[in-house]
Amino acid sequence: MVGYPANPRIERTIGVADPKVLRPAGWIKVLSLGAALLFVAGFVATYVSRGLNPIALGFAALSVLAILGVLEALTLRVVLDVDALRVSKLWSTKAYPRSDIRSVTWAKGCPVSLGLADGRWVRLPEVGTSSQGVVNTIRAWLKRTS
């Protein structure tokens, strides 16, 4: 159009769907951060009052684990890209090509699972607000033509 500056970002992505990113619910991030802060506060209080003793070391170990849990909650994501479903965790990333995914399901007490073409079942991490919502999102992504 005449008079409107070209936006190179829009021009590059015309016809390409943005990937859908599913992340853990906000309350999980807040709860894990709260636990980490409690363990760190417990370590500091015990260390200041009694010095380095077994209880302080226990709080230190729990603090490290809780901080790793916070990092995991912040980095965990399931990305529905154009050609593959990618699961990114703190230490690893796995990709499942769209053509290899045959089904997606969930049941009460079980996580969302992908049925692959080779007969394997892959469990997805808890992301989104409900398992049913995650399953519906993935099913809609599978039905969409690229």
Backbone torsions as a table, in degrees:
resi	resn	phi	psi	omega
1	MET	NA	145.4	180.0
2	VAL	-76.9	135.9	176.8
3	GLY	94.7	-15.0	178.7
4	TYR	-104.4	129.6	178.3
5	PRO	-68.6	145.7	178.8
6	ALA	-71.6	139.3	176.6
7	ASN	-107.4	105.6	-175.7
8	PRO	-62.4	-29.4	179.6
9	ARG	-64.9	-42.7	179.5
10	ILE	-69.2	-41.1	-178.7
11	GLU	-63.4	-35.5	-179.8
12	ARG	-69.9	-27.7	-172.7
13	THR	-106.2	8.3	178.9
14	ILE	-63.8	127.1	179.4
15	GLY	86.2	-4.2	179.1
16	VAL	-113.8	121.6	-179.2
17	ALA	-73.0	138.1	174.7
18	ASP	-67.2	141.8	178.5
19	PRO	-67.6	143.0	176.2
20	LYS	-89.2	127.9	-178.3
21	VAL	-112.4	124.2	177.4
22	LEU	-107.0	127.3	-178.0
23	ARG	-125.3	163.1	176.2
24	PRO	-60.7	153.4	179.3
25	ALA	-61.8	151.8	-178.5
26	GLY	-59.4	-34.7	-178.3
27	TRP	-66.6	-28.3	177.3
28	ILE	-68.2	-40.9	178.6
29	LYS	-65.0	-43.4	-179.3
30	VAL	-66.1	-43.2	-179.7
31	LEU	-64.5	-42.2	179.4
32	SER	-68.3	-36.6	176.7
33	LEU	-66.3	-41.0	177.7
34	GLY	-61.6	-42.3	178.2
35	ALA	-64.1	-41.7	178.9
36	ALA	-62.9	-43.0	178.8
37	LEU	-64.0	-38.3	177.2
38	LEU	-64.1	-42.5	179.5
39	PHE	-67.2	-40.0	177.3
40	VAL	-64.5	-42.8	178.1
41	ALA	-63.1	-39.0	176.8
42	GLY	-63.1	-41.2	177.6
43	PHE	-63.2	-48.5	-177.9
44	VAL	-62.0	-46.4	-178.5
45	ALA	-63.7	-42.6	-179.8
46	THR	-68.9	-40.8	-179.1
47	TYR	-65.7	-42.1	-178.9
48	VAL	-67.9	-40.3	-175.6
49	SER	-82.7	-35.3	-173.5
50	ARG	-123.9	-2.4	-177.7
51	GLY	80.2	-167.6	-177.6
52	LEU	-81.7	99.8	179.8
53	ASN	-126.4	177.4	-178.4
54	PRO	-58.5	-34.7	178.9
55	ILE	-67.3	-42.8	177.6
56	ALA	-62.7	-40.7	177.7
57	LEU	-64.3	-37.7	175.8
58	GLY	-62.8	-44.7	176.5
59	PHE	-63.4	-36.4	178.1
60	ALA	-63.4	-45.0	178.9
61	ALA	-63.6	-43.8	178.0
62	LEU	-65.0	-34.0	177.5
63	SER	-63.8	-44.3	179.2
64	VAL	-62.0	-46.6	179.0
65	LEU	-62.5	-40.9	-179.5
66	ALA	-67.4	-38.1	177.8
67	ILE	-65.9	-39.5	174.6
68	LEU	-63.1	-36.4	176.1
69	GLY	-64.1	-39.4	176.8
70	VAL	-64.3	-45.3	178.4
71	LEU	-61.1	-40.5	177.4
72	GLU	-62.1	-44.9	179.9
73	ALA	-64.2	-33.6	-179.5
74	LEU	-78.6	-28.7	-176.7
75	THR	-99.1	-16.1	-177.6
76	LEU	-66.5	132.5	176.7
77	ARG	-162.1	153.2	172.2
78	VAL	-118.2	121.2	-176.6
79	VAL	-109.2	123.9	175.1
80	LEU	-95.6	90.8	-177.7
81	ASP	-86.2	179.3	-177.9
82	VAL	-62.1	-41.2	-172.5
83	ASP	-113.2	-9.6	-175.6
84	ALA	-156.5	158.5	171.8
85	LEU	-100.3	123.3	-177.7
86	ARG	-113.9	131.8	177.4
87	VAL	-110.7	114.8	-179.3
88	SER	-111.6	125.6	175.8
89	LYS	-118.5	-177.6	-178.0
90	LEU	-59.2	-41.8	-173.6
91	TRP	-108.5	-9.4	-174.4
92	SER	-151.0	162.8	173.5
93	THR	-137.2	131.4	177.6
94	LYS	-124.4	143.2	178.9
95	ALA	-121.3	138.5	177.0
96	TYR	-122.8	111.5	-179.2
97	PRO	-57.9	144.0	-178.1
98	ARG	-57.6	-37.7	-178.2
99	SER	-69.7	-19.3	180.0
100	ASP	-88.1	-10.8	-177.5
101	ILE	-90.7	117.6	-179.2
102	ARG	-94.7	-35.3	-178.6
103	SER	-155.6	165.3	175.8
104	VAL	-140.2	136.4	-175.9
105	THR	-150.7	169.4	174.0
106	TRP	-154.7	159.3	176.1
107	ALA	-144.6	161.7	-179.5
108	LYS	-59.2	126.1	-179.7
109	GLY	84.7	-2.7	179.9
110	CYS	-121.1	147.2	179.2
111	PRO	-75.5	171.3	174.1
112	VAL	-64.1	132.9	-177.4
113	SER	-128.9	143.7	176.9
114	LEU	-102.6	132.0	172.1
115	GLY	-94.0	119.7	-176.8
116	LEU	-95.3	163.5	-177.3
117	ALA	-62.2	-29.7	-179.1
118	ASP	-84.6	6.6	176.3
119	GLY	94.7	-8.6	178.9
120	ARG	-76.3	156.7	172.8
121	TRP	-117.6	132.4	-178.7
122	VAL	-117.4	126.8	177.3
123	ARG	-85.5	134.2	176.2
124	LEU	-94.3	151.8	176.3
125	PRO	-69.6	161.9	179.5
126	GLU	-71.1	109.2	175.8
127	VAL	-132.5	163.0	-178.7
128	GLY	77.7	-172.1	-178.0
129	THR	-97.5	-22.8	178.6
130	SER	-150.4	150.7	178.8
131	SER	-64.3	-39.4	179.6
132	GLN	-61.9	-40.5	178.0
133	GLY	-65.0	-39.7	178.4
134	VAL	-65.4	-43.7	178.7
135	VAL	-60.8	-45.2	180.0
136	ASN	-63.1	-39.6	178.6
137	THR	-64.1	-44.5	180.0
138	ILE	-67.5	-40.3	177.3
139	ARG	-61.7	-42.3	177.7
140	ALA	-63.9	-38.9	177.7
141	TRP	-64.4	-39.9	179.5
142	LEU	-67.0	-35.4	-178.0
143	LYS	-76.0	-25.0	-178.2
144	ARG	-67.4	135.2	177.8
145	THR	-87.2	143.3	-178.4
146	SER	-97.4	NA	NA
